[in-house]
């Protein structure tokens, strides 16, 4: 799964990386992005890409209770094209969720050890995500989920699942609304090859979502 990540890049770097023409309203870097928070995402409105904030934890448009979002921070890419919660979103509501590293917890004999995982060659990247709009009476939410897959050889030693990180040259292919059939989108995801990753141990300080400072990413032995 993917339950925490970071975004420390400056705004200009993000605008350049994703070829965005408009500034990002209220952009704030974060050392410890957690479910339930608003996260920076990029959608395509049919004319251009736009960056803005979605709440992490998908609340499908048909849901009766917004609390379902806390159970839907991730979606399994292997079955998302078949599941009622995600099938329509695979066709028409795909997004880029902007990050520059993510955390995962490795089970050891004594404890769960948090690790920060990065792509050595990229300062900022995007998870493959899905989004939806939920409305009930006078309340409106725009929410998202991160697609995951079986861990690659590197990640298997840490966790059995991992987020799908889109290669730079396939980000636009994911977010532009030209793939309409859910199964075709599924095949696209299966064709994504994981990039080279690196990881290092960080303190369990990061376990608490309220902690959001440079100590979250400080290496420990």
C-alpha positions in Angstrom: 0.0 0.0 0.0 1.0 3.6 0.1 0.0 5.4 3.2 2.4 8.3 3.6 4.6 10.4 1.2 6.4 13.6 0.9 6.4 16.6 -1.5 9.3 19.0 -0.8 9.9 20.4 -4.4 9.4 24.1 -5.0 6.5 25.3 -7.0 8.6 26.2 -10.1 10.1 22.8 -10.3 6.6 21.2 -10.2 5.3 23.6 -12.9 8.3 22.8 -15.1 8.1 19.0 -14.5 4.5 18.7 -15.5 4.4 21.5 -18.1 1.8 23.5 -16.2 0.9 27.0 -17.4 -0.9 28.3 -14.2 0.5 28.7 -10.7 -0.6 26.5 -7.9 -2.9 28.1 -5.4 -1.8 27.9 -1.7 1.0 25.4 -2.5 2.8 24.2 0.7 5.5 21.5 0.8 5.1 18.7 3.3 7.4 16.1 4.9 4.5 13.8 6.0 1.4 13.7 3.7 -1.3 11.5 5.2 -4.7 10.1 4.3 -7.5 12.6 4.9 -5.3 15.6 3.9 -5.6 17.7 0.8 -3.0 16.6 -1.7 -1.6 18.2 -4.8 -3.0 16.5 -8.0 -3.1 17.2 -11.7 -6.2 16.6 -13.8 -6.9 17.3 -17.5 -10.1 19.4 -18.1 -10.2 18.5 -21.8 -8.2 21.5 -22.9 -5.2 21.6 -20.5 -3.7 20.2 -17.4 -4.6 21.9 -14.1 -3.0 21.5 -10.7 -5.1 21.7 -7.5 -6.0 19.9 -4.3 -8.0 16.7 -3.8 -8.6 15.1 -0.4 -6.7 11.8 -0.1 -9.2 9.0 0.4 -11.7 8.3 -2.4 -15.4 9.0 -1.7 -17.2 7.7 -4.7 -20.1 9.9 -6.1 -22.6 7.2 -5.0 -21.4 6.8 -1.4 -23.9 7.6 1.4 -21.2 8.4 3.9 -17.9 10.4 3.3 -16.2 8.3 6.0 -15.7 5.6 3.4 -12.8 7.6 2.1 -10.5 6.5 5.0 -10.8 2.9 3.6 -10.1 3.9 0.1 -6.7 5.6 0.1 -5.4 3.0 -2.3 -6.9 1.0 -5.2 -5.5 -2.3 -6.5 -4.6 -1.7 -10.2 -5.1 -5.4 -10.9 -8.8 -5.2 -10.2 -9.8 -1.5 -10.4 -11.1 -1.9 -13.9 -13.7 -4.4 -12.6 -14.7 -2.9 -9.3 -17.8 -0.7 -9.2 -16.0 1.9 -7.0 -13.3 2.5 -9.6 -14.4 1.2 -13.0 -15.9 4.4 -14.3 -13.1 6.5 -12.9 -10.6 4.4 -14.8 -12.2 5.6 -18.0 -12.7 9.3 -17.3 -11.3 10.5 -14.0 -7.6 9.8 -13.9 -5.1 12.1 -12.2 -1.5 12.6 -11.3 -0.7 12.7 -7.6 2.5 14.7 -7.2 5.2 13.4 -4.8 9.0 13.2 -4.4 9.3 10.2 -2.1 7.0 7.8 -0.1 7.3 6.0 3.2 6.8 2.3 3.8 7.1 0.2 6.9 9.3 -2.9 6.9 8.4 -5.6 9.4 11.4 -6.7 11.4 11.7 -9.1 14.3 11.4 -6.2 16.8 9.3 -3.6 15.1 8.0 -2.0 11.9 10.8 0.1 10.6 9.8 3.2 8.5 11.8 3.8 5.3 11.8 6.7 2.9 11.8 5.6 -0.7 13.0 7.8 -3.6 13.8 7.6 -7.3 17.5 8.6 -7.5 17.1 10.2 -11.0 14.0 12.2 -10.4 13.4 15.0 -7.9 9.6 15.0 -8.4 7.3 12.4 -9.9 3.6 11.3 -10.0 1.6 8.4 -8.7 -1.2 7.1 -10.9 -4.4 8.2 -9.2 -8.2 8.3 -9.6 -10.5 11.0 -8.5 -14.2 11.7 -8.0 -16.7 14.3 -7.0 -19.1 13.6 -4.1 -22.0 15.8 -3.2 -24.7 15.5 -0.6 -27.0 18.4 0.2 -24.8 21.4 0.5 -21.5 19.6 1.0 -19.1 18.9 -1.9 -15.9 16.9 -1.9 -13.2 16.2 -4.5 -11.2 13.1 -3.5 -8.6 10.7 -4.8 -6.9 7.4 -4.4 -3.5 6.1 -5.3 -3.3 3.0 -7.6 -1.0 0.2 -6.3 0.5 -3.0 -7.7 2.6 -6.0 -6.6 6.0 -5.0 -5.3 8.9 -5.3 -7.6 12.1 -7.0 -6.6 13.5 -4.0 -4.7 10.2 -3.4 -2.8 9.5 -7.0 -1.9 12.0 -6.8 0.9 10.1 -3.9 2.4 6.4 -4.5 1.6 4.4 -6.7 -0.8 2.6 -3.8 -2.5 3.8 -0.5 -3.9 2.3 2.6 -5.5 2.4 2.9 -9.3 4.9 5.7 -10.2 4.4 6.9 -13.8 7.5 7.3 -16.0 8.0 10.9 -17.1 7.2 10.1 -20.7 3.9 8.5 -19.8 2.4 11.0 -17.4 0.5 12.9 -20.1 -0.7 9.6 -21.6 -2.3 8.7 -18.2 -3.9 12.0 -17.4 -5.3 13.0 -20.8 -8.8 11.7 -21.4 -8.3 9.5 -24.5 -8.3 6.0 -23.1 -12.0 5.2 -22.5 -12.3 1.5 -21.9 -11.4 0.3 -18.4 -9.7 -2.8 -19.6 -7.5 -0.7 -21.9 -6.5 1.5 -19.0 -5.8 -1.7 -17.0 -3.5 -2.8 -19.8 -1.7 0.5 -19.8 -1.0 0.2 -16.0 0.3 -3.3 -16.5 2.8 -2.1 -19.1 4.4 0.4 -16.6 7.8 -0.7 -15.5 9.0 0.3 -12.1 11.9 2.7 -12.0 15.0 2.2 -10.0 14.4 3.0 -6.3 16.5 3.7 -3.2 15.5 3.6 0.4 16.9 4.5 3.8 15.6 4.2 7.4 13.9 7.1 9.1 12.8 7.5 12.7 9.4 6.3 13.9 8.7 10.0 14.5 7.1 9.9 11.0 4.5 7.5 12.3 2.5 10.4 13.7 0.8 12.4 11.0 1.0 15.5 13.1 4.8 15.5 12.8 5.7 17.4 9.7 9.2 18.7 9.7 12.7 17.8 8.4 13.2 15.2 11.2 10.7 13.0 9.3 13.2 12.5 6.5 16.4 12.5 8.6 18.4 9.2 8.0 19.0 6.9 11.0 21.4 3.9 11.2 
